[in-house]
Amino acid sequence: GPLKIGFSCACCRGKAGRERSEAKAVPPLPEGVPELCATCEDAGVTPPDMSVYTIPTSTTVVVLEATQAFEGLTPQERGYAQALGEADWEGAKICLLQCSPESVPIFALLQLVFSAQAVQDLVGAAKEKGLTEQEVEQALMYCAAFYGNVGNYKSFGDTKFVPELSPERMHLFLTSGKADAEKVQQLWAECEERLYSLRPRERQMGLGATKGLSTYFSSNCEQDDAEISGRFMESLNLSPYNTRLFKEDGGYTVLLASSLSDASGDAIGELCKEHNFEGHKFTVKRGDYSPLMGRVVTHLRRALPLAANPEQTAMVEKYIESFEKGSVEAHKDASRHWIKDRGPAVESYIGFIESYRDPSGVRGEWEGFVACVNREVSKKFQVLVDNAELLLKKMPWPPAFEKDKFLRPDFTSLDVLAFGSSGVPAGINIPNYDDIRQTEGFKNVSLGNVLAASYGSKSAKPVTFLRTEDQEMYKELQGQAFEVQVGIHELLGHGSGKLFNLEEKSSFEGTVNPLTGKPVEGPFYGPGATWDTTFGNIASSYEECRAESCGLYLCLEPDALAAFGHSAAEGAGAPIDVTYINWLHMARAGLMGLEFYTPETGSWRQAHMQARYVILRVLLEAGAGLLELRRKDGADGKPDLEVVMDRSKIQTVGKKAIGDFLVKLQVHKTLADVCRGGEMYGE
């Protein structure tokens, strides 16, 4: 009779097996091809490419060096930094809830296992149980990746990752140590299936049954639900930054992150009730993440008496009000005090900040950092700030599309002490509130020890997709080129450009649209509308593309390069080496961006990489031999590609192509023209 060949389905992790008869065995699948159960096979599920959904053991783990910076602080400053750091990391557990349903029990399991003994002792015990060196490395790499991403989806790319070793061997690793065996087993039983499963919807973050998984929404939500909830919140002048949306038979529930759960008499509390909107019932509730928000508030209260000045005190007080009540307006007030706290020894920011991981592009992921200011390195960024007004005049769009007045920001180099979120960037331009950035200001920070850890040493391996003649220069200068790009990207990219608001229509009536030659027609930003809410799920990528393009365009300017210690002559000759490497780096990054595109859903999983791919297309379409992707055979004999850039044409062909593209990006952004802007960007 038929027998079952037992295995775990690579898609759903079901234990069913393929049938065979005693007379005829089922031939084994080719090596590396994952097995699917009959249910998944019958449904036409494409087997997952496990190289995408596992973390190679060759992945490096780097240390952010901050000892010297921390030791340079006074005792009061150290206490302030420690209290803020603890607030950051208590809040970072919110990222687990914003990542996936299984991230919380996985985190609890790993905490239980690793807190029972030293890692070296656990490794030794696992080997005594029979695990090989490779299996131990695979288990540790999964755990490191989980902690590094604060969840089981990559923070850069939003794809799920699973352990490379089998469930049985992973279970053996986790039960090898001194942790309470019964508790380990309970947590393992709770998360094992989802820890390994790779059903099509679970493979990436996204909104809707065919797109992916998002815990910012209940699983039955689609794009239409996100749009109507957006209109509802806009009607209440309620920011979506700190919210989640759940859909039930009786209507929608909007959850606000706060330590308070009751509908008390403050402005936010008065909104916490049932509303009727466009024929739907909406219930606003606060208290989402309440226990964690309470812990954040506790540590912020510890920081209050250690603040260095009245601006810091007022900032922390407003953070506390925001996190207690769920008030984004209070967080905006905290941000106003933050941008006025210029040149502090300890820099910090905390809250629901970046909207990259929300598929609808408007809800913020938890992020909190505390860092020491590196005053020596910060001096060169101040030179860039000093030259900013001159450089902004060299932007390719007409002056009417630039801010009336450049609000000189603080621009500092920081050594990170704590960064509680799913990923650590190299630079930041915040706050993200348009009304504050446009009229009151912002801050730029470059995370120096992150840059040093990322580009501090050269690898002996060849850089993929580059010609032999570019290899050495690229390895030597990529760190310096990236520093230039990040500096311009943050200060003059995100810090530039004007938004036309309907309430100020008289100030721009008659302004000529450079794309049409006619007076601007809008639609413009209405009351309560922001960049994020207007451009929705393309807002993050579109804005990163604009900032990256500004970096390419202005790194050709001698005044910009001089701020970073590089000298270049005026004129249209070939760019200096660091500029050439910056352009080459962007083209290579655009090609690598395809790794972050999901053909099955037609969606991009990472805003920066989509932006860089779009720039690659602009450079390729510029023609005239500026950029080519040449086919070649790789060292392994397999087909490969090579990025070939003619550096002599960067100042002419390249600058014009990026300049023309920047004008389109800025004009559509200024006018709130999501229809034309989205169509242009999608091409």
Secondary structure in CASP SS format (residue, H / E / C, confidence):
PFRMAT SS
TARGET T0000
AUTHOR 0000-0000-0000
METHOD secondary structure of the structure
MODEL  1
G C 1.00
P C 1.00
L E 1.00
K E 1.00
I E 1.00
G C 1.00
F C 1.00
S C 1.00
C C 1.00
A C 1.00
C C 1.00
C C 1.00
R C 1.00
G C 1.00
K C 1.00
A C 1.00
G C 1.00
R E 1.00
E E 1.00
R E 1.00
S C 1.00
E C 1.00
A C 1.00
K C 1.00
A C 1.00
V C 1.00
P C 1.00
P C 1.00
L C 1.00
P C 1.00
E C 1.00
G C 1.00
V C 1.00
P C 1.00
E C 1.00
L C 1.00
C C 1.00
A H 1.00
T H 1.00
C H 1.00
E H 1.00
D H 1.00
A C 1.00
G C 1.00
V C 1.00
T C 1.00
P C 1.00
P C 1.00
D C 1.00
M C 1.00
S C 1.00
V C 1.00
Y C 1.00
T C 1.00
I C 1.00
P C 1.00
T C 1.00
S C 1.00
T C 1.00
T C 1.00
V C 1.00
V C 1.00
V C 1.00
L C 1.00
E C 1.00
A C 1.00
T H 1.00
Q H 1.00
A H 1.00
F H 1.00
E H 1.00
G C 1.00
L C 1.00
T C 1.00
P H 1.00
Q H 1.00
E H 1.00
R H 1.00
G H 1.00
Y H 1.00
A H 1.00
Q H 1.00
A H 1.00
L H 1.00
G H 1.00
E H 1.00
A H 1.00
D H 1.00
W H 1.00
E H 1.00
G H 1.00
A H 1.00
K H 1.00
I H 1.00
C H 1.00
L H 1.00
L H 1.00
Q H 1.00
C H 1.00
S C 1.00
P C 1.00
E C 1.00
S H 1.00
V H 1.00
P H 1.00
I H 1.00
F H 1.00
A H 1.00
L H 1.00
L H 1.00
Q H 1.00
L H 1.00
V H 1.00
F H 1.00
S C 1.00
A C 1.00
Q C 1.00
A C 1.00
V H 1.00
Q H 1.00
D H 1.00
L H 1.00
V H 1.00
G H 1.00
A H 1.00
A H 1.00
K H 1.00
E H 1.00
K C 1.00
G C 1.00
L C 1.00
T C 1.00
E H 1.00
Q H 1.00
E H 1.00
V H 1.00
E H 1.00
Q H 1.00
A H 1.00
L H 1.00
M H 1.00
Y H 1.00
C H 1.00
A H 1.00
A H 1.00
F H 1.00
Y H 1.00
G H 1.00
N H 1.00
V C 1.00
G C 1.00
N C 1.00
Y E 1.00
K C 1.00
S C 1.00
F C 1.00
G C 1.00
D C 1.00
T E 1.00
K E 1.00
F C 1.00
V C 1.00
P C 1.00
E C 1.00
L C 1.00
S C 1.00
P H 1.00
E H 1.00
R H 1.00
M H 1.00
H H 1.00
L H 1.00
F H 1.00
L H 1.00
T C 1.00
S C 1.00
G C 1.00
K C 1.00
A C 1.00
D C 1.00
A H 1.00
E H 1.00
K H 1.00
V H 1.00
Q H 1.00
Q H 1.00
L H 1.00
W H 1.00
A H 1.00
E H 1.00
C H 1.00
E H 1.00
E H 1.00
R H 1.00
L H 1.00
Y H 1.00
S C 1.00
L C 1.00
R C 1.00
P H 1.00
R H 1.00
E H 1.00
R H 1.00
Q E 1.00
M E 1.00
G C 1.00
L C 1.00
G C 1.00
A C 1.00
T C 1.00
K C 1.00
G C 1.00
L E 1.00
S C 1.00
T C 1.00
Y C 1.00
F E 1.00
S C 1.00
S C 1.00
N C 1.00
C C 1.00
E C 1.00
Q H 1.00
D H 1.00
D H 1.00
A H 1.00
E H 1.00
I H 1.00
S H 1.00
G H 1.00
R H 1.00
F H 1.00
M H 1.00
E H 1.00
S H 1.00
L C 1.00
N C 1.00
L C 1.00
S C 1.00
P C 1.00
Y C 1.00
N C 1.00
T E 1.00
R E 1.00
L E 1.00
F E 1.00
K E 1.00
E E 1.00
D C 1.00
G C 1.00
G E 1.00
Y E 1.00
T E 1.00
V E 1.00
L E 1.00
L E 1.00
A E 1.00
S C 1.00
S C 1.00
L C 1.00
S C 1.00
D C 1.00
A C 1.00
S C 1.00
G C 1.00
D C 1.00
A H 1.00
I H 1.00
G H 1.00
E H 1.00
L H 1.00
C C 1.00
K C 1.00
E E 1.00
H E 1.00
N E 1.00
F E 1.00
E C 1.00
G C 1.00
H E 1.00
K E 1.00
F E 1.00
T E 1.00
V E 1.00
K E 1.00
R E 1.00
G E 1.00
D E 1.00
Y C 1.00
S H 1.00
P H 1.00
L H 1.00
M H 1.00
G H 1.00
R H 1.00
V H 1.00
V H 1.00
T H 1.00
H H 1.00
L H 1.00
R H 1.00
R H 1.00
A H 1.00
L H 1.00
P H 1.00
L H 1.00
A C 1.00
A C 1.00
N C 1.00
P H 1.00
E H 1.00
Q H 1.00
T H 1.00
A H 1.00
M H 1.00
V H 1.00
E H 1.00
K H 1.00
Y H 1.00
I H 1.00
E H 1.00
S H 1.00
F H 1.00
E H 1.00
K H 1.00
G C 1.00
S C 1.00
V H 1.00
E H 1.00
A H 1.00
H H 1.00
K H 1.00
D H 1.00
A H 1.00
S H 1.00
R H 1.00
H H 1.00
W H 1.00
I H 1.00
K H 1.00
D C 1.00
R C 1.00
G C 1.00
P C 1.00
A C 1.00
V E 1.00
E E 1.00
S E 1.00
Y E 1.00
I E 1.00
G E 1.00
F E 1.00
I E 1.00
E E 1.00
S C 1.00
Y C 1.00
R C 1.00
D C 1.00
P C 1.00
S C 1.00
G C 1.00
V C 1.00
R C 1.00
G C 1.00
E E 1.00
W E 1.00
E E 1.00
G E 1.00
F E 1.00
V E 1.00
A E 1.00
C E 1.00
V E 1.00
N E 1.00
R H 1.00
E H 1.00
V H 1.00
S H 1.00
K H 1.00
K H 1.00
F H 1.00
Q H 1.00
V H 1.00
L H 1.00
V H 1.00
D H 1.00
N C 1.00
A H 1.00
E H 1.00
L H 1.00
L H 1.00
L H 1.00
K C 1.00
K C 1.00
M C 1.00
P C 1.00
W C 1.00
P C 1.00
P H 1.00
A H 1.00
F H 1.00
E C 1.00
K C 1.00
D C 1.00
K C 1.00
F C 1.00
L C 1.00
R C 1.00
P C 1.00
D E 1.00
F E 1.00
T E 1.00
S E 1.00
L E 1.00
D E 1.00
V E 1.00
L E 1.00
A E 1.00
F E 1.00
G E 1.00
S C 1.00
S C 1.00
G C 1.00
V C 1.00
P C 1.00
A C 1.00
G E 1.00
I E 1.00
N E 1.00
I E 1.00
P C 1.00
N C 1.00
Y C 1.00
D H 1.00
D H 1.00
I H 1.00
R H 1.00
Q H 1.00
T H 1.00
E C 1.00
G C 1.00
F C 1.00
K E 1.00
N E 1.00
V E 1.00
S E 1.00
L E 1.00
G H 1.00
N H 1.00
V H 1.00
L H 1.00
A H 1.00
A H 1.00
S H 1.00
Y H 1.00
G C 1.00
S C 1.00
K C 1.00
S C 1.00
A C 1.00
K C 1.00
P C 1.00
V C 1.00
T C 1.00
F C 1.00
L E 1.00
R C 1.00
T H 1.00
E H 1.00
D H 1.00
Q H 1.00
E H 1.00
M H 1.00
Y H 1.00
K H 1.00
E H 1.00
L H 1.00
Q H 1.00
G H 1.00
Q H 1.00
A H 1.00
F H 1.00
E H 1.00
V H 1.00
Q H 1.00
V H 1.00
G H 1.00
I H 1.00
H H 1.00
E H 1.00
L H 1.00
L H 1.00
G H 1.00
H C 1.00
G C 1.00
S C 1.00
G C 1.00
K C 1.00
L C 1.00
F C 1.00
N E 1.00
L H 1.00
E H 1.00
E H 1.00
K H 1.00
S H 1.00
S H 1.00
F C 1.00
E C 1.00
G C 1.00
T C 1.00
V E 1.00
N C 1.00
P C 1.00
L C 1.00
T C 1.00
G C 1.00
K C 1.00
P E 1.00
V C 1.00
E C 1.00
G C 1.00
P C 1.00
F C 1.00
Y E 1.00
G C 1.00
P C 1.00
G C 1.00
A C 1.00
T C 1.00
W H 1.00
D H 1.00
T H 1.00
T H 1.00
F H 1.00
G H 1.00
N H 1.00
I H 1.00
A H 1.00
S H 1.00
S H 1.00
Y H 1.00
E H 1.00
E H 1.00
C H 1.00
R H 1.00
A H 1.00
E H 1.00
S H 1.00
C H 1.00
G H 1.00
L H 1.00
Y H 1.00
L H 1.00
C C 1.00
L C 1.00
E C 1.00
P H 1.00
D H 1.00
A H 1.00
L H 1.00
A H 1.00
A C 1.00
F C 1.00
G C 1.00
H C 1.00
S C 1.00
A C 1.00
A C 1.00
E C 1.00
G C 1.00
A C 1.00
G C 1.00
A C 1.00
P C 1.00
I C 1.00
D H 1.00
V H 1.00
T H 1.00
Y H 1.00
I H 1.00
N H 1.00
W H 1.00
L H 1.00
H H 1.00
M H 1.00
A H 1.00
R H 1.00
A H 1.00
G H 1.00
L H 1.00
M H 1.00
G H 1.00
L H 1.00
E H 1.00
F H 1.00
Y E 1.00
T E 1.00
P C 1.00
E C 1.00
T C 1.00
G C 1.00
S E 1.00
W E 1.00
R C 1.00
Q C 1.00
A H 1.00
H H 1.00
M H 1.00
Q H 1.00
A H 1.00
R H 1.00
Y H 1.00
V H 1.00
I H 1.00
L H 1.00
R H 1.00
V H 1.00
L H 1.00
L H 1.00
E H 1.00
A H 1.00
G C 1.00
A C 1.00
G C 1.00
L C 1.00
L E 1.00
E E 1.00
L E 1.00
R E 1.00
R E 1.00
K E 1.00
D E 1.00
G C 1.00
A C 1.00
D C 1.00
G C 1.00
K C 1.00
P E 1.00
D E 1.00
L E 1.00
E E 1.00
V E 1.00
V E 1.00
M E 1.00
D C 1.00
R H 1.00
S H 1.00
K H 1.00
I H 1.00
Q H 1.00
T H 1.00
V H 1.00
G H 1.00
K H 1.00
K H 1.00
A H 1.00
I H 1.00
G H 1.00
D H 1.00
F H 1.00
L H 1.00
V H 1.00
K H 1.00
L H 1.00
Q H 1.00
V H 1.00
H H 1.00
K H 1.00
T H 1.00
L C 1.00
A C 1.00
D C 1.00
V H 1.00
C H 1.00
R H 1.00
G H 1.00
G H 1.00
E H 1.00
M H 1.00
Y H 1.00
G H 1.00
E C 1.00
END
